[in-house]
Amino acid sequence: MWNGSYFIQKVEVIDGLEIPERLKSPPDTEGNIIPKYQFADGCLTDQLLGQYLAFNAGLGYIIDKEKVNKAMGSVFEYNFIPDFSEIQNVQRVFSINHEGGMVIGSWPNGNRPRIPFVYADEVWTGVEYEAATNMIWSGLVKEGLAVVKSIRERYRGFNRNPWGEIESGMYYARAMASWSILMALSGFEYDGVQDHIQFDPKINQENFSTFWSCGKAWGSYRQNSTEAFLQVIHGNMPIKTIRIPVKGVKKVSINNKELDFIITDELIVFKESVTIGEGSEISIQ
């Protein structure tokens, strides 16, 4: 399904299988009849939903890295529209006038089905956040943030409610994908089985701070080019290994008490698992 730029849908009608009349699309220019509501050769914004889930689960790339990066670049190029003033949409309208947004699908090479999937020209924040997250994980940070910026400008109070993004009604659950933007930008991961935590900021590496949370605790993290600080504000959690982009670590302490550790492949490994509790802070220098 890879066409050299993005992943497409190969629509095939199995021999002997009759398409119900109510589901038949009118013939295309070559006389082909396919079922209604497909995207076929189109560029789907959430074509890499599975890869998105893998990134958020800390699995990294689960399919070819170059194809993922190329596909997300194509999604931004073909589906992100910075100004909707001249865009026609006969479905639900969630972006208007000079607002920007990302449509669900496009057909940059033509071949748009006569009756494509119903929501192709709509703008859904949940899918936008998903695609933006994939872009950030794929190294397209500028592009991902451009998508997020367009969403926030559509929901900045005077035009729409910033606390209730609209898709199939107010407070639609898919918009919760916005949380993954924080995960991608901070590079935060926590493995409760291995007692492993890591941060890998994609922006402001020399002056970065973020909120983080996991099933056992939540707190803050900040770093510059020479040191980092991990604070637990609520809860407690065991830590065996830490990975952060601070080079030449010489000292690790918790509440000013130095800890024994070794460095293995840029991974800080404690000789004994450390439980960091509420109000505690690990300093890495």
Secondary structure, 3 states (H helix, E strand, C coil): CECCCCECCCCCCCCCCCCCHHHECCCCCCCCCCECCECCCCEECCCCHHHHHHHHCCCCCCCCHHHHHHHHHHHHHHHEECCCCCCCCCCCCCCCCCCCEEECEECCCCCCCCCECCCCCCECHHHHHHHHHHHHHCCCHHHHHHHHHHHHHHCCCCCCCCCCCCCCCCCCHHHHHHHHHHHHHHCCEEECCCCEEECCCCCCCCEEEEEEECCCEEEEEEEECCCEEEEEEEECEEEEEEECCCCCCCCEEECCEECCEEEECCEEEEEEEEEECCCCEEEEC
